[in-house]
C-alpha cells in the first residue's frame, strides 16, 4: 500500500482533482483487474482506449484515476490525475509503486531485430554459472534464479515488468537481463526503467506493419540508447551500419563489437561446423557448442557485455564454452539414418537468410537442403514474398506452410508468399497449409545425409488460428516423424 502522492513522483502531472493523500492498494491499466482502493491508469492502446473504461474502473472500486482527458462527470469521491501521456506515466508510477527495483539491479537491455533472445538467455546462463543470482526476461521465458515464469510478451507491460524486477530484487538478484522490443519502447513499457547497459544486435526488415517505415523502426530501437544514463554502457554491433546510429547523442559509455571490422571487442571465426564454433575472442581461442556465424555475433555480444560488467576474461570464456544452444534457435536433431533436422525461430528475411547461409557454410555440398517456412498472419505482409524467395534461392526443396495465421486465411498468406517464387523454383516448391503435414512431407522427401530446416516458430509450443492457440511443437513433430522414418 502506497500513498498516491508518493507514486506520482516525476509523473509530469498537468492537473489534479481531489486529494493525493489517499492510500493505493494496487494499480492496473485493465479495468477488469481493478481492486478496491486501487489506481486505474487509462491508456490509449492499439485495440482499445482505457478512457472509455474509467466509469467501469470506478464502479469496481478504484480510488484514483490517471488519464489524459478528464471524464465529463467527475465523482467527488475519486481523485483524478491528468497527465500528457498515460503510457509514459504508467511506467514511472509503476516504478514508484514497486520502489524502483530497476535501480537496485544491474539491468541490461538487449534490442535488435535478431539475436535478442539468444543474447539475453546466454547472458543469464553465463552469470548464473559464474555464481551470481540473476533474472531474465525474454520471449521464451522469464526467470528469477531457478524459478521459471511464463512469458506472454517479448517485453512485459510496465506494471508486470516492475513487479517482476521487484521479485528479482527480493530474491537477491544482482543482475537482470531483458529483451527490449521496439513495440515496448514506443508504447512506453520501459518508461522510468534504469538500465545499467544496453546491447544492440542488428536491425533488418521487420514489424513494418506496426512502425510503417524502416526509419521509424530504427528510431524506435534508438530510444533505448537515448534513455541511458551517463554511468551506463551502450554496446553496439559494429558490423551493422545502424550501430553508429543507435549511439548518436547517448550519454552512456560507447563500445562496439565485431566479427568483420575493427571494434572494441573483436571475434574471429576459425571453424564453423555442426559440432560447434571455434572462435578467437580478443585473440583468445575457445570452443562453443553453438552453431553458425550469427551465433558468433551473439557470443561476442555476451562476452563484451560481461567484460563491461567487470567479469574475468578467462573465467567468462571458459564458462561460455559450456553453454548449449537456446531452445528453438538453430536447435538440431539427427535421425539414425543421418538426416539432420533443424528448428529455428527465423521469422524475418534476414534471420532466415542467416540460418540458410550457416547451413551452406557447414554442408559438404552433396546433401539436399529442404526448408519448411511460413509467415505469420496479422503481421508485416511485405516480407512474405521476400521470405519465400530467400528460401527458394538457398534450398533444394521448399515447403511453404502456415506459421501462426491468427485471424488471416492461411491459404491467402501462402498465395502472397508464392509471389516471391520465381519460375525456375516452382517445380521444387510446394504449398501445404497444414504445418504438421508440411513437416512430414519434408521428412518423406529427405534422404540420408539431407538437412531439413523448419523455420519460423522455434520455441513456440502452439499454433494460433482464429484467436485460438492450439498445441504445436515443431521440434517434437520433427523428432517424431524422423523416428517414424528410421
C-alpha positions as CSV (number, residue, x, y, z in Angstrom):
1,X,0.0,0.0,0.0
2,X,1.4,3.4,-1.0
3,X,0.1,7.0,-0.8
4,X,-1.0,8.3,-4.2
5,X,1.2,11.4,-3.8
6,X,4.3,9.2,-3.4
7,X,3.7,7.1,-6.5
8,X,3.0,10.1,-8.7
9,X,6.6,11.4,-8.2
10,X,8.1,12.5,-11.6
11,X,4.9,11.6,-13.5
12,X,4.6,15.0,-15.1
13,X,1.2,15.9,-13.8
14,X,-0.9,18.5,-15.6
15,X,-3.9,18.7,-13.3
16,X,-5.2,17.0,-10.1
17,X,-8.8,16.9,-9.0
18,X,-9.2,15.6,-5.4
19,X,-6.7,14.6,-2.7
20,X,-3.4,12.8,-3.4
21,X,-3.2,11.8,0.3
22,X,-5.1,8.6,-0.3
23,X,-3.8,5.0,0.1
24,X,-3.5,2.9,-3.0
25,X,-3.5,-0.8,-2.7
26,X,-2.8,-1.8,-6.3
27,X,-2.6,-0.4,-9.8
28,X,-3.7,-1.5,-13.2
29,X,-4.5,-0.2,-16.7
30,X,-7.1,-3.0,-17.3
31,X,-10.5,-2.2,-15.9
32,X,-11.2,-5.9,-15.4
33,X,-8.4,-6.1,-12.9
34,X,-9.3,-3.1,-10.7
35,X,-9.0,-3.8,-6.9
36,X,-10.7,-1.9,-4.1
37,X,-8.9,1.3,-3.4
38,X,-6.7,0.7,-6.4
39,X,-5.3,3.1,-9.1
40,X,-6.6,2.9,-12.7
41,X,-4.4,4.3,-15.4
42,X,-6.4,5.0,-18.6
43,X,-4.0,4.2,-21.5
44,X,-4.7,4.5,-25.2
45,X,-3.9,1.1,-26.7
46,X,-3.8,-0.3,-30.2
47,X,-7.0,-2.2,-29.6
48,X,-8.9,-0.1,-27.1
49,X,-8.8,3.3,-25.3
50,X,-8.7,3.0,-21.5
51,X,-10.5,6.3,-21.2
52,X,-13.7,4.5,-22.2
53,X,-13.5,2.3,-19.1
54,X,-13.0,4.9,-16.4
55,X,-16.5,4.6,-15.1
56,X,-16.3,0.8,-15.0
57,X,-13.0,1.0,-13.1
58,X,-14.5,3.4,-10.5
59,X,-17.5,1.0,-10.2
60,X,-15.1,-1.8,-9.5
61,X,-13.5,0.1,-6.6
62,X,-10.8,2.4,-8.0
63,X,-9.9,5.2,-5.6
64,X,-8.0,7.2,-8.2
65,X,-7.7,7.6,-12.0
66,X,-4.8,8.7,-14.1
67,X,-5.8,9.9,-17.6
68,X,-5.0,12.2,-20.4
69,X,-8.6,13.6,-20.6
70,X,-10.9,14.1,-17.6
71,X,-14.3,12.5,-17.9
72,X,-17.4,14.7,-18.3
73,X,-18.8,13.5,-15.0
74,X,-16.4,13.9,-12.0
75,X,-17.1,11.7,-9.0
76,X,-16.3,13.8,-5.9
77,X,-15.1,10.7,-4.0
78,X,-12.4,9.9,-6.6
79,X,-9.0,11.6,-7.3
80,X,-8.4,12.3,-10.9
81,X,-4.9,13.0,-12.2
82,X,-4.4,14.4,-15.7
83,X,-1.1,13.7,-17.5
84,X,0.2,14.4,-21.0
85,X,1.0,10.7,-21.8
86,X,-0.7,8.0,-19.8
87,X,1.6,5.2,-21.2
88,X,4.7,7.0,-20.1
89,X,3.2,7.9,-16.8
90,X,2.2,4.3,-16.2
91,X,5.8,3.2,-16.3
92,X,7.0,5.9,-14.0
93,X,4.2,5.3,-11.5
94,X,4.8,1.6,-11.6
95,X,8.4,2.1,-10.8
96,X,7.4,4.2,-7.8
97,X,4.8,1.7,-6.7
98,X,7.4,-1.1,-6.6
99,X,10.1,1.1,-5.0
100,X,12.3,1.5,-8.2
101,X,13.5,-2.1,-8.5
102,X,15.5,-1.4,-11.7
103,X,17.8,0.9,-9.8
104,X,18.6,-1.9,-7.4
105,X,19.9,-4.2,-10.1
106,X,22.5,-4.2,-12.8
107,X,19.8,-4.3,-15.6
108,X,21.0,-4.9,-19.1
109,X,18.6,-4.4,-22.0
110,X,19.1,-6.0,-25.4
111,X,17.4,-4.8,-28.5
112,X,17.6,-5.5,-32.3
113,X,15.7,-7.5,-34.9
114,X,17.5,-10.8,-34.5
115,X,19.5,-12.4,-31.6
116,X,17.8,-10.8,-28.7
117,X,16.5,-14.0,-27.1
118,X,19.8,-15.9,-27.5
119,X,21.9,-13.0,-26.2
120,X,19.8,-12.4,-23.2
121,X,19.5,-16.2,-22.4
122,X,23.2,-16.7,-22.7
123,X,23.9,-13.7,-20.5
124,X,21.6,-15.1,-17.9
125,X,23.1,-18.6,-18.1
126,X,26.6,-17.2,-18.0
127,X,26.1,-15.1,-14.9
128,X,24.2,-17.9,-13.1
129,X,27.1,-20.3,-14.0
130,X,29.5,-17.6,-12.7
131,X,27.8,-17.9,-9.3
132,X,25.5,-14.8,-9.4
133,X,21.8,-14.6,-8.6
134,X,20.2,-13.2,-11.7
135,X,16.9,-12.6,-13.5
136,X,15.9,-12.9,-17.2
137,X,13.0,-11.5,-19.3
138,X,12.7,-13.0,-22.8
139,X,10.2,-14.1,-25.4
140,X,10.7,-17.7,-24.4
141,X,10.6,-17.4,-20.6
142,X,11.1,-15.2,-17.6
143,X,13.5,-16.4,-14.9
144,X,14.2,-15.4,-11.3
145,X,17.2,-17.5,-10.4
146,X,15.9,-21.1,-10.9
147,X,12.2,-20.1,-11.0
148,X,10.6,-20.0,-14.4
149,X,7.6,-17.7,-15.0
150,X,5.7,-17.9,-18.3
151,X,6.3,-15.1,-20.7
152,X,3.4,-13.6,-22.7
153,X,5.3,-10.8,-24.5
154,X,8.8,-10.1,-25.5
155,X,8.8,-7.2,-23.1
156,X,6.1,-7.2,-20.4
157,X,3.8,-4.3,-19.7
158,X,5.1,-1.6,-17.3
159,X,3.3,-2.9,-14.2
160,X,4.3,-6.6,-14.8
161,X,7.8,-5.6,-15.6
162,X,8.3,-3.6,-12.4
163,X,6.6,-6.4,-10.4
164,X,9.0,-9.0,-11.8
165,X,12.0,-6.8,-11.2
166,X,10.9,-6.3,-7.6
167,X,10.6,-10.0,-7.2
168,X,14.2,-10.3,-8.6
169,X,15.5,-7.8,-6.1
170,X,13.7,-9.5,-3.2
171,X,15.2,-12.9,-4.4
172,X,18.7,-11.4,-4.1
173,X,19.4,-10.9,-7.8
174,X,22.3,-8.7,-8.5
175,X,21.9,-8.8,-12.3
176,X,19.0,-8.9,-14.7
177,X,18.9,-9.2,-18.5
178,X,15.9,-8.4,-20.7
179,X,14.8,-8.2,-24.3
180,X,13.6,-4.7,-25.2
181,X,11.3,-4.7,-28.2
182,X,10.6,-1.8,-30.5
183,X,6.9,-2.0,-29.6
184,X,7.8,-1.8,-25.9
185,X,9.9,1.3,-26.4
186,X,7.2,3.1,-28.5
187,X,4.4,2.1,-26.1
188,X,6.4,3.3,-23.0
189,X,6.6,-0.1,-21.3
190,X,10.1,0.7,-20.1
191,X,9.5,4.3,-19.2
192,X,11.2,5.1,-15.9
193,X,13.4,1.9,-16.0
194,X,17.0,2.5,-15.1
195,X,19.3,0.4,-17.3
196,X,23.0,-0.2,-16.4
197,X,23.7,-1.1,-20.0
198,X,22.1,-1.7,-23.4
199,X,23.1,-4.0,-26.3
200,X,22.2,-3.5,-30.0
201,X,22.4,-6.8,-32.1
202,X,21.3,-5.7,-35.6
203,X,18.3,-4.2,-37.4
204,X,16.6,-5.7,-40.5
205,X,13.2,-5.7,-42.2
206,X,10.6,-6.5,-39.6
207,X,7.5,-5.0,-37.8
208,X,6.7,-2.5,-40.6
209,X,3.1,-3.4,-40.1
210,X,3.4,-1.5,-36.8
211,X,6.1,1.1,-37.4
212,X,5.1,1.7,-41.0
213,X,8.6,2.8,-42.2
214,X,12.1,1.4,-41.6
215,X,13.2,4.8,-40.4
216,X,10.5,4.8,-37.7
217,X,11.6,1.3,-36.7
218,X,15.2,2.4,-36.3
219,X,14.2,5.4,-34.3
220,X,12.1,3.1,-32.0
221,X,15.2,1.0,-31.3
222,X,17.3,4.1,-30.7
223,X,15.0,5.2,-27.9
224,X,16.7,2.6,-25.6
225,X,20.1,4.2,-26.0
226,X,18.7,7.7,-25.7
227,X,17.4,6.9,-22.3
228,X,20.7,5.5,-20.9
229,X,22.3,7.5,-18.0
230,X,26.0,8.6,-18.2
231,X,27.2,5.7,-15.9
232,X,25.7,3.0,-18.2
233,X,27.3,1.4,-21.3
234,X,26.0,1.3,-24.9
235,X,27.3,-1.7,-26.7
236,X,26.6,-2.0,-30.4
237,X,27.3,-4.3,-33.3
238,X,30.0,-2.5,-35.4
239,X,29.2,-4.7,-38.5
240,X,25.6,-3.2,-38.7
241,X,25.6,0.2,-40.2
242,X,22.9,1.3,-37.8
243,X,25.1,0.5,-34.8
244,X,26.5,4.0,-35.1
245,X,23.0,5.5,-35.3
246,X,22.0,3.9,-32.1
247,X,24.6,5.7,-30.0
248,X,24.2,9.1,-31.6
249,X,23.6,11.5,-28.7
250,X,23.6,8.8,-26.0
251,X,25.1,9.9,-22.6
252,X,26.4,6.3,-22.0
253,X,29.9,4.9,-22.5
254,X,30.0,3.8,-26.2
255,X,31.6,0.5,-27.0
256,X,31.4,-1.8,-30.1
257,X,31.8,-5.5,-31.0
258,X,32.5,-7.0,-34.4
259,X,33.3,-10.2,-36.3
260,X,34.4,-8.3,-39.5
261,X,35.6,-4.9,-38.6
262,X,37.8,-3.2,-36.1
263,X,36.0,-2.8,-32.8
264,X,36.5,-2.6,-29.0
265,X,35.7,-6.4,-28.8
266,X,36.7,-8.5,-31.8
267,X,35.8,-12.1,-32.7
268,X,37.1,-14.2,-35.5
269,X,35.5,-17.5,-36.7
270,X,38.1,-20.2,-37.0
271,X,35.8,-23.2,-37.6
272,X,32.0,-23.5,-38.1
273,X,30.5,-26.9,-38.1
274,X,27.6,-28.9,-36.8
275,X,29.5,-29.8,-33.7
276,X,30.1,-26.1,-32.8
277,X,32.2,-23.0,-33.3
278,X,35.9,-22.5,-32.8
279,X,36.4,-18.8,-32.2
280,X,39.1,-16.3,-31.4
281,X,37.7,-13.8,-28.9
282,X,40.0,-10.8,-28.4
283,X,42.9,-13.1,-29.6
284,X,42.0,-15.9,-27.2
285,X,40.7,-19.1,-28.7
286,X,37.7,-21.0,-27.3
287,X,35.2,-23.6,-28.4
288,X,31.4,-23.1,-28.3
289,X,28.6,-25.6,-28.6
290,X,26.6,-23.1,-30.6
291,X,26.5,-23.2,-34.4
292,X,26.7,-20.6,-37.1
293,X,28.2,-17.3,-37.8
294,X,25.2,-15.4,-36.4
295,X,25.9,-17.1,-33.1
296,X,29.5,-15.8,-33.3
297,X,27.9,-12.4,-33.0
298,X,25.6,-13.4,-30.1
299,X,28.6,-14.9,-28.3
300,X,30.7,-11.8,-28.9
301,X,27.9,-9.5,-27.6
302,X,27.6,-11.7,-24.4
303,X,31.4,-11.7,-23.9
304,X,31.6,-7.9,-24.4
305,X,28.8,-7.2,-22.0
306,X,30.4,-9.5,-19.4
307,X,33.7,-7.6,-19.8
308,X,31.9,-4.2,-19.4
309,X,30.3,-5.7,-16.2
310,X,33.7,-6.3,-14.8
311,X,34.0,-10.1,-15.2
312,X,37.2,-12.0,-15.7
313,X,38.1,-12.8,-19.3
314,X,39.3,-16.4,-19.0
315,X,36.6,-17.4,-16.5
316,X,34.0,-15.9,-18.8
317,X,35.3,-17.7,-21.9
318,X,35.7,-21.0,-20.1
319,X,32.1,-20.8,-18.8
320,X,30.7,-19.7,-22.2
321,X,32.2,-22.8,-23.8
322,X,30.0,-25.0,-21.5
323,X,26.7,-23.4,-22.6
324,X,24.4,-25.1,-25.1
325,X,22.0,-23.6,-27.7
326,X,18.9,-21.7,-26.7
327,X,15.6,-23.6,-27.4
328,X,14.3,-23.1,-30.9
329,X,17.5,-21.2,-32.0
330,X,19.3,-23.5,-34.5
331,X,18.3,-26.4,-32.4
332,X,19.0,-29.6,-34.2
333,X,18.5,-33.4,-34.1
334,X,19.8,-36.3,-36.2
335,X,17.9,-39.4,-37.2
336,X,19.5,-42.9,-37.2
337,X,19.9,-42.8,-41.0
338,X,21.7,-39.5,-41.0
339,X,19.0,-36.9,-41.7
340,X,19.6,-33.7,-39.8
341,X,16.6,-31.7,-38.6
342,X,17.0,-28.0,-37.6
343,X,14.3,-25.9,-35.8
344,X,14.9,-22.2,-35.8
345,X,12.8,-19.1,-34.8
346,X,13.8,-17.4,-38.1
347,X,10.7,-15.3,-39.0
348,X,12.3,-12.4,-40.7
349,X,14.0,-12.3,-44.1
350,X,17.4,-11.6,-42.6
351,X,17.1,-14.3,-39.9
352,X,16.1,-16.9,-42.5
353,X,19.0,-15.9,-44.8
354,X,21.4,-16.2,-41.9
355,X,20.3,-19.7,-41.0
356,X,20.4,-20.9,-44.6
357,X,23.8,-19.4,-45.1
358,X,25.0,-21.1,-41.9
359,X,23.8,-24.4,-43.3
360,X,25.5,-23.7,-46.6
361,X,28.8,-23.0,-44.8
362,X,28.6,-26.3,-42.9
363,X,27.2,-28.7,-45.6
364,X,29.5,-30.7,-47.7
365,X,27.6,-30.0,-50.9
366,X,26.2,-33.4,-51.7
367,X,23.1,-33.2,-49.4
368,X,19.8,-31.6,-50.1
369,X,18.6,-28.7,-48.0
370,X,14.8,-28.9,-47.5
371,X,13.2,-25.8,-46.0
372,X,9.8,-25.6,-44.3
373,X,8.8,-21.9,-43.9
374,X,5.7,-19.8,-43.4
375,X,4.8,-16.2,-42.4
376,X,2.5,-15.1,-39.5
377,X,-0.9,-13.6,-40.1
378,X,-1.8,-10.1,-39.0
379,X,1.8,-9.0,-39.4
380,X,4.0,-7.3,-41.9
381,X,2.8,-8.6,-45.3
382,X,5.6,-7.1,-47.4
383,X,8.1,-9.7,-46.1
384,X,6.1,-12.7,-47.3
385,X,7.3,-12.9,-50.9
386,X,10.8,-11.9,-49.7
387,X,10.9,-14.9,-47.3
388,X,9.7,-17.3,-50.0
389,X,12.4,-16.0,-52.4
390,X,15.2,-16.4,-49.9
391,X,14.0,-19.9,-49.0
392,X,14.0,-20.9,-52.7
393,X,17.4,-19.4,-53.6
394,X,19.1,-21.2,-50.7
395,X,17.4,-24.5,-50.6
396,X,17.0,-27.5,-52.9
397,X,13.3,-28.0,-51.9
398,X,10.9,-25.6,-50.2
399,X,7.6,-26.3,-48.5
400,X,5.6,-23.1,-47.9
401,X,3.2,-23.6,-45.0
402,X,1.3,-22.0,-42.1
403,X,3.1,-20.3,-39.3
404,X,0.6,-18.6,-36.9
405,X,-2.2,-17.5,-39.3
406,X,-4.0,-15.8,-36.4
407,X,-7.1,-14.2,-38.0
408,X,-6.0,-14.4,-41.6
409,X,-6.8,-17.2,-44.1
410,X,-3.6,-19.3,-44.2
411,X,-4.1,-20.0,-47.9
412,X,-4.2,-16.3,-48.6
413,X,-0.9,-15.9,-46.8
414,X,0.7,-18.7,-48.8
415,X,-0.6,-17.1,-52.0
416,X,1.3,-13.9,-51.1
417,X,4.4,-15.9,-50.3
418,X,4.1,-17.7,-53.7
419,X,4.6,-14.3,-55.4
420,X,8.2,-14.5,-54.4
421,X,8.7,-17.9,-56.0
422,X,10.4,-17.3,-59.4
423,X,9.7,-19.5,-62.4
424,X,12.8,-21.7,-62.0
425,X,11.9,-22.6,-58.5
426,X,8.2,-23.5,-59.0
427,X,8.9,-27.2,-59.6
428,X,10.8,-27.5,-56.4
429,X,8.3,-25.6,-54.2
430,X,5.2,-27.0,-52.6
431,X,2.4,-25.1,-50.7
432,X,0.9,-27.2,-47.8
433,X,-1.4,-25.3,-45.5
434,X,-1.2,-27.9,-42.7
435,X,2.1,-27.3,-40.9
436,X,2.3,-30.8,-39.5
437,X,1.7,-32.3,-42.9
438,X,4.4,-30.0,-44.4
439,X,7.0,-31.2,-41.8
440,X,6.1,-34.8,-42.5
441,X,6.4,-34.2,-46.3
442,X,9.8,-32.7,-45.8
443,X,10.9,-35.8,-43.9
444,X,9.4,-38.1,-46.6
445,X,11.4,-36.2,-49.3
446,X,14.7,-36.4,-47.3
447,X,17.4,-38.9,-48.0
448,X,20.2,-40.0,-45.6
449,X,22.5,-37.0,-45.2
450,X,20.0,-34.4,-46.1
451,X,19.2,-31.3,-44.0
452,X,15.7,-30.2,-43.1
453,X,15.1,-26.7,-41.8
454,X,11.8,-25.9,-40.1
455,X,11.8,-22.2,-39.7
456,X,9.5,-19.6,-38.1
457,X,8.2,-20.8,-34.8
458,X,11.2,-22.1,-32.9
459,X,10.5,-22.4,-29.2
460,X,6.7,-21.8,-29.5
461,X,4.5,-24.7,-28.3
462,X,1.4,-23.5,-30.0
463,X,-0.1,-22.5,-33.4
464,X,-2.5,-19.6,-33.3
465,X,-5.5,-20.0,-35.6
466,X,-8.5,-17.6,-35.4
467,X,-7.5,-16.4,-32.0
468,X,-7.1,-19.9,-30.5
469,X,-3.7,-21.3,-29.6
470,X,-3.6,-25.0,-30.4
471,X,-0.7,-27.2,-29.0
472,X,2.0,-27.4,-31.6
473,X,5.8,-28.1,-31.2
474,X,8.0,-28.1,-34.4
475,X,10.8,-30.0,-32.7
476,X,8.5,-32.6,-31.2
477,X,6.8,-33.2,-34.5
478,X,10.2,-33.3,-36.3
479,X,11.6,-35.8,-33.9
480,X,8.5,-38.0,-34.0
481,X,8.5,-38.0,-37.8
482,X,12.2,-38.7,-38.2
483,X,11.9,-41.6,-35.8
484,X,9.0,-42.9,-37.8
485,X,11.1,-42.8,-40.9
486,X,14.0,-44.7,-39.3
